[in-house]
């Protein structure tokens, strides 16, 4: 077991568990754990944890052990630090208590469960004043909770009327506003003042039958008006019971203490009155909202590392893939996870639902789309060679729909991509599909004549699968290569209806045509080009000139590129 050596005063988290096992010892804390094998492992780990009381440095702790045990103990201590079972303080607990008072005795160990620097969290808490504005009953509920279990060291001010914050005031404050006690327009006006003054704050109140807390600081803006706009899209199943005041106060008090200490918390919290469950949510700007958080898409900015050519994503993942492909998959999965929330969106859902995943991987994206200042729910389903790729394609199609205004058609090709190259390729496919072709330029071929590479095998797999799923089995195939380098394939049915597909090779174009038969007409589900890198793709296909999309999608940031190709 190798672990990086750390130095400092050692403090075990109060929630750490040390359990003897048949092979050694299990150590668990929060969401992390580790196992250590060896007959003496339990005794050694127990000794380290017991002595990690915030009075000894790591060196002093190790020096107190038998000489023979020190090398193993040093490695174990490094592992305990790496897994968050113990934290390292700059000073002993006695000094923290002398300098910060009795609050340090309770809160430094408590904060050690939430951050690697609990002393800094305590400093932030004691430097910041919690200012509560609201109805007398709301304030009384919070006072009851906070008096029973006060955040020691915190200064709390209770005010029943709004007082404009003096200009230029430098005091550190966290302001919380009771939105249920005033008209919506007044709450929005107060938040405008707080945002303009750069004051960290929260707004708490009932929206859509749930009790919400939205936080705003230097890193995020929880806009109360945006939340109300999103709430108009939520289903309403009649009257919902009110949230018990004690639960709302306890939830708000706990969240406020974490914010005072600068600890990681959700930008938005909701309390369900039925289950009394608290859930974290992201905060997303609503296009056209007064908060003005929608920024120009960074789609045209290329930040890739030119020293390593960008890879094309595989249609079906392989355990032998380049590690960079796995890193990219991890990034996409993490991004989609952050973007998916059943209430706030932007994706209300993104998965395979209950659809069968054989012979096609299937996914359904349910997304909030802004249309002329109002959010509407749209659903995009996709089917392709793998479930993973179906999810990715459903997300990209949903993003493209978010960037398309009603009635727009026949203009530039719009493409979203997890990289700029993918966005350009999708935009090129959409734009090329709008162009007319001369029938005489196409030549007939059979699927058996495509060869035996991965693309050809995929085409021969898809044809019978599509026929079974749709009852449409192409009786004839024709194809050509277009001036821009793309291949066009047409599947001619017995009813004389032809379905077209585009790809980087003829077999890819065949697959695209077949996939069109099991996807909606406005859904683009191509095969990713069979080349290893995007520069290779552009050596065979003319790379188009892309420009930033005319319509921005607020939540994208720099995670997805959005371009148009004329």
C-alpha positions, 0 to 999 in steps of 0.5 A: 500500500503506497500513500503520499506522506502528509504532515500536520496535527492529526485529528480523526473524524468523529464518524470513523469506524474501525472494524476487525475482519477475518483478513485484517481490518475495515475502516469506513467514513462517510462514503469512503472506506478501505481494507487492510490485510494482516494479523496486526492491522486492526490493532495498529489502525485502532491505535492510530485512530485513538491517538489522533485526537488533535494533540499530536503531529503525525511525526509525534504520533509515529514516534510513540509507536514501537520502532518495528511498527513505524514503517507500516504505521506511516503508510497506514496513516497516509492511507487514512489521510488520503481516504478522509478518515483523519484530517491534518490541522495546522495547529493543535486543538488546544490552540484552536480552542484558545484562539477561537473559543469553545466553538472550536471544541465542537465545530472543528471535529464536526467540520472535519466530516465535511472538509479537509480544512475544518479550522478554515471553515470555522473561521469563515463561520465566525467572521460572517453574520447570518441576517434573516429577513421574514415574517415574525412566525418564520423568524420565531421558527428559526429562532427556536431551532437555532437556540436549541442547537446554535451554530456556536460562534455565529452571529445571527440577526433577525429582522421582520422588515427589509432594510436596504443594505448601506452602499459600500458596507464591507461586513461579511454577511449571509442574507436569507429572505423569506419569500413566502412572506411577501409578493413575488415581485417584491422578493425579486426586487430584493434579490436584484438589490442583493445581486447588484451589491454582490451580497451572498444570500439565499431565498427560501419559500414555497414553489410548486408545492415544495419548500425551496432554498436557493443560494447565490454567491460568487460562483452561482446565482439561484434566481427566484424568478427563474425557479418560478418560470421553471415551476410553470412546467411542472405537473400539478396533481391537485392541492399539496399539503403545506410543509411543516414549519419546523421541518422547513426551519430545521432544513434552512438552519442546517443549510445556512450553517453549512453556507456560513462555513463555506462548505459545499452544499447544493445551489438549490434545496427542495423539501418535499411535503409528502416525504419530508425528503431534502434533495439537492438541485442545480440552478440553471438560468432561464433564457430571457430572465431578468437575472441576465445570466445567459451568456454567449455560447463558447462553441467557436472557442477551441481549447483542445490540446494540439499536442494530442490529436482528438479521438473519435468516440467509438460507437461501441466501447471496448476495454482496449480503448485508449485511456483518453476515450475513457476519460472523455466518457467519464466527463460526458457521464459526469456532465449529464449527471449534473444536468439531470434533475427531475424538477429543475432540469435542464434534463428532467430525465435521461436514460433507457427508461423501460425500453428493450436494449436489444437489438438496439440501444435506446434512450429517452431524453426529457428536456425543458426547452425555452420557447419565447420566454416559456419553458416546454417539455420535449422528449427525444428518443434515440436508437443506435448500436449501444445504450451508452451511445443512444444516451449521448445522441439523445442528449445532443439532439435535445440540445440541438432542439433547445437551440432551434426556434419554432418555424426555423427550417432550411437554414444553416445546419446546426450541430451539437457535439461533445467536442468541436469536431463532433459538433462540426460533423453533425452540423455538416450532416444536417446541412448536407441532408438538406441539399438535392442530389441527382438520381443518375449519379447513384450506383447500386450495391449490395451489403455483402459487397461492403467488405468485413470491417466493423462498419460493414458488420454493423450494417449487416447486423442492423438490416435484419434488426430494422426489418423485424422492428419496422417491417420495412426491409430495403430491396435495393441499395444505391450510393454515391460519394458527394463533393464534400467527401461524405458518402450517401446511401439510399435504402429503396423499399418495396413501396418505392420509398427511399431513405437516405443516410450519410457517413464517412464511408459507404457502410456508415451511410448504410447504417445511418439510413437504417437507423433513420427508420427506427428514429424520428424524422428530425432526430440525427443518429449517425455512426461516429466516423470509423477513423481513430482521430478527427484530423484523419476524418478531415483528411477524407471529408472537407472540414466545414467552417462553423460559426457559433449558433445564433441561439444560445443554450444557457446551461452548456458552459464549455461542456458541449459545442454548438455550431452552425454550418452554412 
